[in-house]
Amino acid sequence: MELADKVAVVTGGGRGIGKAISLALAKEGCHVVVGDVDMVLAKEIAQEIGELGGQALPVKCDVSNRGEVREMVRIALEKFNRLDILVNNAGTMGVGKTEDMPEEEWDRVLDINLKGVFLCSQAVIKSMKKNGRGRIINIASSAGKMGGVIAGINYSVSKAGVILFTISLAKELASHGINVNAVAPGFVDTALVESFPKSIVEKIPLGRLGRPEEIAKAVVFLAKDGDYITGEIIDVNGGMFMD
Ligand SMILES: NC(=O)c1ccc[n+]([C@@H]2O[C@H](COP(=O)([O-])OP(=O)(O)OC[C@H]3O[C@@H](n4cnc5c(N)ncnc54)[C@H](O)[C@@H]3O)[C@@H](O)[C@H]2O)c1
């Protein structure tokens, strides 16, 4: 799909991997709706895209809140009149051991990482069906395939859910021209993994953390050249998990 003048929504687009995805799609000519629970971050990225000559719209949106998700999509459609790409990137880390994990901590991570993907996808389907075309790209995690290494069990379970959500939705929407895929990063150098021990690098055959831009490249590939790819989970993990 030629990306110039297409409209992309990137959740959690204000920082880290989401920021890199927003910038990469903008460089391809997409108009980018930067949805983030942190409006200060979303505005900063939108401004950066504007300074690069692109068009971006910052929107405050907590992906676990159905009303805010619906409002983000409404604002995006009002501004750009169409939606071509949704990148479900917003996510949070799970903390703690299972034995002591409060129910609220379980729910918090599942609500953002998995229900958020459901709510955002649901909100764009009607518009994408009307166009007869669309791309939904979910940011999963190696933890969703191999189990958590450091993050809490709620994190790996949420990402395993994202992987099966991706495959199931791909089947459901294929006949409407909507491709649904995921990228599963390993350890990527962002604020999310700041507190992880430096020794995690020893688990990575390529010997270093990933860069946010390397995840963004896979997203751009799926958006631009993924016409015949759906229900696929692309590992970008330095070889940490091979399947
Ligand atoms: N960094 C890694 O090593 C790594 C590895 C595998 C997967 N991932 C996944 O990549 C995605 C991005 O991670 P990151 O490392 O860039 O994290 P990050 O913490 O640096 O950035 C996350 C962004 O999402 C936003 N956000 C958080 N909760 C939100 C919510 N409820 N609604 C909307 N926005 C919200 C934050 O404000 C922030 O801008 C996440 O889904 C994460 O699970 C990251």
Ligand as a Chemical Component Dictionary entry (heavy atoms), coordinates in Angstrom:
data_LIG
# 
_chem_comp.id                   LIG 
_chem_comp.type                 NON-POLYMER 
_chem_comp.pdbx_formal_charge   0 
_chem_comp.three_letter_code    LIG 
# 
loop_
_chem_comp_atom.comp_id 
_chem_comp_atom.atom_id 
_chem_comp_atom.alt_atom_id 
_chem_comp_atom.type_symbol 
_chem_comp_atom.charge 
_chem_comp_atom.model_Cartn_x 
_chem_comp_atom.model_Cartn_y 
_chem_comp_atom.model_Cartn_z 
_chem_comp_atom.pdbx_ordinal 
LIG N1  N1  N 0  10.820 -1.926 25.195 1  
LIG C1  C1  C 0  10.796 -3.238 25.058 2  
LIG O1  O1  O 0  11.782 -3.950 25.325 3  
LIG C2  C2  C 0  9.577  -3.933 24.516 4  
LIG C3  C3  C 0  9.679  -5.290 24.208 5  
LIG C4  C4  C 0  8.580  -5.962 23.709 6  
LIG C5  C5  C 0  7.397  -5.273 23.515 7  
LIG N2  N2  N 1  7.322  -3.957 23.824 8  
LIG C6  C6  C 0  6.042  -3.307 23.615 9  
LIG O2  O2  O 0  6.198  -2.178 22.804 10 
LIG C7  C7  C 0  5.211  -1.208 23.144 11 
LIG C8  C8  C 0  5.863  0.127  23.412 12 
LIG O3  O3  O 0  6.793  -0.047 24.476 13 
LIG P1  P1  P 0  7.917  1.015  24.835 14 
LIG O4  O4  O 0  9.109  0.240  25.230 15 
LIG O5  O5  O -1 8.036  2.042  23.759 16 
LIG O6  O6  O 0  7.266  1.649  26.159 17 
LIG P2  P2  P 0  7.356  3.128  26.756 18 
LIG O7  O7  O 0  6.951  2.971  28.179 19 
LIG O8  O8  O 0  8.670  3.770  26.451 20 
LIG O9  O9  O 0  6.225  3.923  25.955 21 
LIG C9  C9  C 0  4.891  3.563  26.093 22 
LIG C10 C10 C 0  4.000  4.696  25.591 23 
LIG O10 O10 O 0  2.644  4.254  25.753 24 
LIG C11 C11 C 0  1.924  5.249  26.471 25 
LIG N3  N3  N 0  0.870  4.598  27.238 26 
LIG C12 C12 C 0  1.011  3.874  28.374 27 
LIG N4  N4  N 0  -0.190 3.463  28.797 28 
LIG C13 C13 C 0  -1.105 3.931  27.907 29 
LIG C14 C14 C 0  -2.510 3.850  27.808 30 
LIG N5  N5  N 0  -3.232 3.227  28.731 31 
LIG N6  N6  N 0  -3.110 4.427  26.741 32 
LIG C15 C15 C 0  -2.388 5.093  25.821 33 
LIG N7  N7  N 0  -1.044 5.232  25.881 34 
LIG C16 C16 C 0  -0.425 4.644  26.908 35 
LIG C17 C17 C 0  2.948  5.960  27.333 36 
LIG O11 O11 O 0  2.527  7.258  27.718 37 
LIG C18 C18 C 0  4.154  5.981  26.407 38 
LIG O12 O12 O 0  4.130  7.098  25.541 39 
LIG C19 C19 C 0  4.453  -1.781 24.342 40 
LIG O13 O13 O 0  3.280  -2.426 23.908 41 
LIG C20 C20 C 0  5.427  -2.784 24.899 42 
LIG O14 O14 O 0  4.797  -3.804 25.639 43 
LIG C21 C21 C 0  8.390  -3.267 24.317 44 
# 
loop_
_chem_comp_bond.comp_id 
_chem_comp_bond.atom_id_1 
_chem_comp_bond.atom_id_2 
_chem_comp_bond.value_order 
_chem_comp_bond.pdbx_ordinal 
LIG N1  C1  SING 1  
LIG C1  O1  DOUB 2  
LIG C1  C2  SING 3  
LIG C2  C3  SING 4  
LIG C2  C21 DOUB 5  
LIG C3  C4  DOUB 6  
LIG C4  C5  SING 7  
LIG C5  N2  DOUB 8  
LIG N2  C6  SING 9  
LIG N2  C21 SING 10 
LIG C6  O2  SING 11 
LIG C6  C20 SING 12 
LIG O2  C7  SING 13 
LIG C7  C8  SING 14 
LIG C7  C19 SING 15 
LIG C8  O3  SING 16 
LIG O3  P1  SING 17 
LIG P1  O4  DOUB 18 
LIG P1  O5  SING 19 
LIG P1  O6  SING 20 
LIG O6  P2  SING 21 
LIG P2  O7  DOUB 22 
LIG P2  O8  SING 23 
LIG P2  O9  SING 24 
LIG O9  C9  SING 25 
LIG C9  C10 SING 26 
LIG C10 O10 SING 27 
LIG C10 C18 SING 28 
LIG O10 C11 SING 29 
LIG C11 N3  SING 30 
LIG C11 C17 SING 31 
LIG N3  C12 SING 32 
LIG N3  C16 SING 33 
LIG C12 N4  DOUB 34 
LIG N4  C13 SING 35 
LIG C13 C14 SING 36 
LIG C13 C16 DOUB 37 
LIG C14 N5  SING 38 
LIG C14 N6  DOUB 39 
LIG N6  C15 SING 40 
LIG C15 N7  DOUB 41 
LIG N7  C16 SING 42 
LIG C17 O11 SING 43 
LIG C17 C18 SING 44 
LIG C18 O12 SING 45 
LIG C19 O13 SING 46 
LIG C19 C20 SING 47 
LIG C20 O14 SING 48 
# 
